[in-house]
Amino acid sequence: MSTLRTAMLLAAMTALFMGVGFLIGGTGGMMIAFLVAAGTNLFSYWNADKMVLSMNHAVEVDARNAPEFYAIVEALAKQAGLPMPKTYLIDNPQPNAFATGRNPENAAVAASTGLLERLSHEEVAAVMAHELAHIQHRDTLTMTIVATLAGAISMLGNFAFFFGGSRDNNNPFGFVGVLVAMLVAPFAAMIVQMAVSRTREYEADRRGAEIVGNPLWLASALDKIARGAERIRNPDAERNPATAHLFIINPLHGERMDSLFSTHPNTDNRIAALQAMAREMAGSQPAPRQMPTPEPTEELHSDGQQGPWGRPARPAPPAEPAQPKPNPWGRNPTGPKGPWS
């Protein structure tokens, strides 16, 4: 089903490329557009994930420079039965995250430093479980190809004015065709982007909650991320709006509508679905653990018992530590800076 969906998407995007090419340059333009689309499809399959990570200035991290974040992803991947994805950090104060990659064996997850700083341990784990659910459902290939091709189609529409409309390019529609390409191509690319069903977010929410074990953790995380996205701009996402649908919450400033043209379902609806899931779980088994509400930099386990991710819990810190306490995510402002600083 995933292969069929991806093939249909590629066919739709190729047809859209050819249509824009015909409006700009007639039959010749359509054939050139077909060749460009074929090359772009092939390039996107192998390289779109790298492009998306590069657009967002993501830096790969490991157990040495981001120990707790890496440990969370590692434990959740094992819980979900997935290969360990590559793990990236984005130096951006807006809390957000996304997954990319053509298959589970070549996948990556990325989180912003704002996410790690503003969310609790459990909330971060719930967000990463959501991203792993996208990988498990093989959404990432479709999502990443859409991001790349939508941007390319929009660029083609923007260039239409400079390369179309003359009598020598076999354009049967003249300047009218060029004008239609300029106006319709970016809009059509957005519609195709929306055609990647928003139900995948609900499905990833549900599966992510199953992986992490508590729907309320993800519900709380979504609320914090949505409020953070309203207040904090993401310059990289603003420059590359075609990648907005990759993120767990729309990173574009002021995008909250739940309409035909929204890349994400309404956050309140997603939270309500997760709360309903928590009630279902409570009716069939012991109630899920309540979401803790400490400050993001506080330790979440101080009783010396086993932590929820299979790591021994740390003992409570002394009342007056002799040395400054490092940030548990590996981004220590008092010590050596990480590669994303």
N, C-alpha and C positions, 0 to 999 in steps of 0.2 A: 504494500500500500504506500509506503514511504517512497519507494522508487517510482511508482506511477505518479504520485503527487509531484515529485521533483521533475519528472519528464514533462508533465503537463505545464508546470510553471515555466520551464525552459522554452517550451513551444510557444506559450503565450507571450513571453518576453521577446522571443525572436520575431514573432508576427508583429508585435508592436514596433520593433526596430525597423522591420521592412516597411510598415505603413508610414512611419515618419520619413524613411528614405524616399518612398514614392512621392510623398507630398513635397519634398524638397527638390528631388532630381528626377522624377518620373521613373521609368523602367530601369534606367541605368543606376539611378540613386537607390532603387529598391534592391538591386543585385549587390551593390557595394555595401548597403546596410546589412544584407544577409550575411556576407562574408565577415563583416565587423562583428555581427551578433554571434556567429559561430565561433569566432576567435575569442570573443569576450566570455561566452559560455564555458569554453574549454579552460580559459585562464581562471575564471571564477571558481570552477570546481577545485582546482589545485591550489589557488593562491588567495581566494577571497578572505579566508580567515586571517592570514598574515596582514592583508591590507586593513582589515577592520581593527586589528590590534595596533597597527602602526598609526592609523588615524586617531586613535585615542591615547597614543603615547604610552602604551602598556609596557611594563618591564617585567620580565620573567623572574620569579623568586623561587626559593627552595627552603628546605628545613633549616638552613644556616642563617639566612637573613630575614626570614619571616616565619619563625618556628611554629607559633600557635595557629596562624592562618593556614599554613601548609598542613599541619596536623589535623585540623578540622576537615579540610578537603579530602585528605587521605583516608580518614576514618569513614567519612560519608560515602566515598567511592567504593570502599570495601563493603559497607552496609548495603549499597545499591547493586553490588555485583558488577561494577564497571571498572575498566582499567583506570589507573591514576591519570587524570588529565594534566596537562601543563597548567601551571598556576601563575597568574599575572596580577600585578598591582598597578593602579592608575593613580598618579598623584593629582587628585582632584578633590576639593572639599565637598562636592555634592555626593551624598550617599547613593550608590547605585552599583549594579553588577550585570554582567552578561556572560553568555557562553557562545562559543563558536567552534567550527571544525566540521569536516566533511563526514566523519563517522566517530564512534566512541573510541576507536584506536588512535585517532588523530584529532583529539578534542582539546579545548582550552577553556578555562574559566578565568574571569577577570573581575576584580572588585576594586572599588575606589578606596583611597585612604579615608575619605569621609565616611564611608560605610563602616570601616573598622573602628573609627574613632567615636561614632555616634550611636552604634548599636551594641547591645550586650553580646556576650559569647553565644548564647542560645539563639538570638536573633540572627547573628551572622551565619551560624550553622544552618538555620532554616532557609536563608536566602541562597546559600550555596547548594543546599539540597534541591531547591527549585531549579537552579541552573543545571545541576546534574540530571534532573528529570527531563529537561529539554534534550540533553545529550542522549539519554536513554530512549526517548521517543524519536530520536533522529530528526528533531526539528532544526538543528543547528545548520545543516547543509542548506535547507530551503531558506531559512532566515538570512543566512549570510549571502547566498546568491541573490536574493531579492535586494539586499542592501547595496550590493555592487552594481547590479544591472539597473536598478531604479535611478541610481546616481548617474550612470552612463546615459540612460535615455533622457534624463533631464538636461544633461550637458549637450546632447545632440539637438534637443529642442532649442536650447539657447544659442547654438551655433547656426541654426537654420537661417537666421537673418543675413549672415555674412556669406553663406555658401549657396543659397537658393534664390529663386525668384527671377533669374535672368532668362532671356530667350534662348540662350545657348545650352542650357542644361537639361532640355527635354522635359521640363516640368509642365504638365498639362494644366495645372491650376494657377501658375504664375505666382504673383505676390500673395494671392489669397491662400494658396496652399502653404506657402512659407509662414504666413501669419497663423494659420490653423496649427501648423507644426510647433510654432513657438509657444502657443497658448495651451494646446491640447496635450502635447507630449509630456510635460512635467505633471500635468493633472492625471493623465492616463497612467503614468508610472506610479503615482501615489495610489490610484485605485487598485492596481495590481498588487502593490504593497499591502493594501488593506485586505486583499483577497486571501492572503495568508491568514486563515481563520483565527480570530481572536480567541476562539475556544481553546487553542493550544495553551493559553495562559492559565485558564481554569484547570486544564488537565495537568499542567506542570505544577500548579499550586497544590492540587490534591496529591499527586505523586510525591512531591517534595515534602509535604506534611507527613506522608507515610514513611518516607526515608528517615526523617529527623525524629518522628515519634510524637510530635505535638503540634497540631494545627494552629494553636494560639500563638506560638512563637513566630510563625510566618505572618499571621494576622497583625501582630504588633510591629513586626519589621516593615510590612507594607505601609502601615500608617506613618511610621517615622520617615521612611524613604520618600513617600509622597509629599509630606510636609517639607522635607528638606529640599526636594526638587522645585517646590514652589518658590522658596526663598533664595536658593543658591543656583547660579547659572553654571552650565557646563559648556565652556567655549568650544571644545572639540566637537561635541554633539551638535551645537548650533551651526558650526561650519559644515558638518556632514549630516544633515537631517535624515538622509536615507537610511542611516544606521539606527534611528531612534527605536524602531520596533525590536531591536535585539535586547534592549535593556529590560530589567524586571519592572521598572516604572519609567514612563516616558520622560527622558531627560530634558526635553525642550521646555523652556520657561513658559509657564502659564497653560500647559496642555493638560486639562483635566476632563474635557468633555467625553461623554460616552455616546458617541454618534457614529454615523456611517463612516466618517473620515478619521476616526480615532484609531491610533495604532494599538491601544491597550483597552481592555475593559475598564469600567469605572472602578476605582480602588475600593470604594465603599461596598460595591457588589462583591468584589473578590474577598474582602474581609468578612462579609456576611456569609459567604459560602464556606469559608474556613471555620467560622464559628458554628455553623450548622454541622460541619464535619466533626468538630470537637464534641458536640452534643451526641452525635451518632456513636462516636467512640466511647463516650461516657456511658451510653446505654448498653454497650456490649462488653465492656471491660472496665477495669478501674479507671477513674477519671484521669485525663492527662495532667501532667504537672503544670502548675501555674507559672506564668511568665514572671521571672524575677525582675525587679526594677532598680538595680544598683546603677551607679554612675558607670559609663562605659569603661573607665580605666580601673574599676575596682575588681578584685578577685571575686569570682562567683562561688567558690567552694572553699570553706575554711574549716571544715569539720574533720579533715584528714581522711574522708571516705573516698571511694572510687568516683572519678568524675564521669559525666554522662557520655563522653566520647572515648572511654576506654583508657584514659590517661590517669595516672595517680593524681589525686587532688593535691593542691599545694596547701601547706599549713598556713594558718593565719599569720599575716606579717606582724612584726613587732610594732608596738605603739609608736616608737620613735626610731625608724630605721636609720642606721648609721650612714648608709649610702643612698643616693637617689634611686628610686625604683624604676627599672626599665619598663617601657611599654611592652605588653605581652605579645604584640603583633610583630615585634622586631623592628619597629620604627622608633628608635630611642633618641629623643631630642637632646638628651644630656650626654650621649656617647657618639660613636662614629655614625655618620649618616649612611642610610641605605642607598642603593643605586637609583631609587626614584626621587631622592631628595634634591 
